[in-house]
Amino acid sequence: MDLYEYQGKQYFARFGIPTSPGGVADTVDEAVAQADVAGYPVVVKAQVKVGGRGKAGGIQLAADADEVRRHAETILGMDIKGHVVHRVWIERSSDIAREYYASFTLDRSAKKHLCMVSAKGGVDIEEVAATDPGAIARLHIDPVDGLDEATAASLVAEAGLDEEAREQAAQLLVLLYACYVEGDCDLAEINPLILTTDGRVHALDAKVTLDDNATFRHPEWAEFAGTETLDDRELLAKEKGLNYIGLSGSVGIIANGAGLAMSTLDVVNQVGGTAANFLDIGGGANADVMAAALEVINTDEAVRSIFVNIFGGITRCDEVAKGIVEALERVDLRSPIVLRLDGTNAPEGRQILAGHVSDRLVVEETMLGAARRAVTLAGGAK
Amino acid sequence: MSIFVDEKTRVVVQGLTGSQGRFHGLRNRDYGTQVVAGVTPGKGGTDVDGTPVFDSCAEAVAATGADASFVVVPPKGAPEAIIDAAAAGISFIVCITEGIPAQDEALFYNRLRRDFPDTRLLGPNCPGVISPGKCNIGITSGDIALAGGPVGIVSRSGTLTYQALHELSQQGVGQTTCVGIGGDPVPGTNFIDCLAAFEADPDTLAVMMIGEIGGAEEERAAQFIAEHLSKPVVAYVAGVTAPAGRKMGHAGAIISGSQGTAQAKMEALAAAGVVVANNPTEAGERMVEIVRKLG
């Protein structure tokens, strides 16, 4: 789960990472009230989960309440790369002397944590990595060892941070590492990390991605729920515990396992069709999950046929079959189902379905055959 | 021959008393796998359908001589179970658990490497390993595999592993061993480990590799194949049509920037001399052609 900047800063604050004082606002009046608390001049920042806010005019400096009012009016409701701004973050403006970069993420190739620090912050770090790779100091951290302040200190020195910023930056890195590990982040990034004209180092931005798999040990993450940018169907799928991504085609896809689901999309595409979605019902899905998946897809009016592609491992085909039968009884499905069923308990599954096969429920032997059938039922190849 | 597991492998199922552990553990046993013990802390002294249950892997190993473990434990308890198995001297651990936090995975991966360098972990979030006719550890349905070789399979995706087995078995082409390495960010065993083992196995004559979007493991495997593999390889990479920036179910399956696209992986593999197929069925057909030519 990606956090908004304001959520990321609040998350940082839990771990003692210094940020600018500020608050969120959903209306112009709230924005002015927050600015009054933070103290002028303030920065009004659009809260969207997409880069390039500044260039789009989503970040504005305001010297007084009138300017806050004017900027908040413009920014709230603004469309930034398809993301409508519903909330702004108001914080005290900082006098910036230097802009740095710091982040922690997992390096999957090295199978260790990777810390990156650069004295060239404030800009697109991928651009820096491409044009001036030497400007980024990198350190692999073995999670068994962790990160101590001495190691952090030599890293910030290697990165060429200004002398007066080094001690604070090293301390901040240790805190950010704790946030990244104990806070179960996939990514904890500060860009820019600033040195102010009065010699303080703090986070001016926050980019945090939380690891959804760790939700079970973070009850406090509940406050972030409901602020995700999901459409209605994605929300419904999430409520049902399904892994759903909406696309724009006409063949609804349900498969078990991410790999098979991706492959199903590919095969539908190869035989001339277009997928309406990605939907992985996961391992061990039962009848309820299957029925819920069909319900979710049924709300998509662009769907003309539904391709259910199951290869049972931990998922048992008899359970899948029961779910389909249940869904046929419970939901008024607008589109025909093309089913392909193999693997664990497949014969039992086919037997359960035997009495229900019709022009609304077609069973195909192979994945490719089922894809062709589903595309035909959806109106033929594009 | 086969790689990693065979008819002599003695398996302890961690979590045998749970519903998933019981279903898959007993199914592995029915397949002919030597499932010699179960482990569930607090349930030592009981049994599951005649297979004795112990409180710890150390006790199970002492009593039964188990040398492999099958971890069927929920995400919260899986890291501890894996370390328990390694500390007991078990040399091959299969963890099918889905949903383990990445921080935990990174920690136990590095702890294993440091403290138990002779232990191989397969997974987490993988379907397991099957050497058809000899040993099946994991959640793969045994009846879709065909004994006798000559193809070795390595796959990052669970259900596509089954699909690959199915495509070959349907055509009467058997497998030496099929390894599902799993789609998580820190897999214990990777493509290269399996490719090297297949290269060393005299009975494996060709290798089928199933990859997916995200990361750079397929690209690294391509380089390894170019430098070290004398045997023919057929590959399929899932996710050609996947949109960038969205997690496709596996924590690993995400395209960020221009990295990790299916197209880039397919090109790297083709450049390494691998036969690259556009879908699992085609991969099966290409492999059948190769095996028929090998005689």
Interface residues (C-beta under 8 A of the other chain):
Chain A: L106 R108 S109 K111 K112 H113 E126 D142 P143 V144 V181 D184 D186 D211 N213 A214 F216 R217 N243 I245 L247 A255 N256 G257 A258 G259 L260 A261 M262 S263 L265 D266 V267 N269 Q270 A275 F278 D280 G282 G283 G284 F311 G312 G313 I314 D342 G343 T344 T366 M367 L368
Chain B: Q20 H24 P75 K76 I96 E98 G99 I100 P101 A102 Q103 A106 L107 Y109 N110 R111 R114 P127 I139 T140 S141 I144 S155 R156 S157 G158 T159 L160 Y162 Q163 H166 G183 P185 V186 I210 E212 I213 G215 A216 E217 R220 Y236 A238 G239 V240 T241 A242 P243 R246 M248 G249 H250 A251 G252 A253 G257 A262 N278 N279 P280 T281
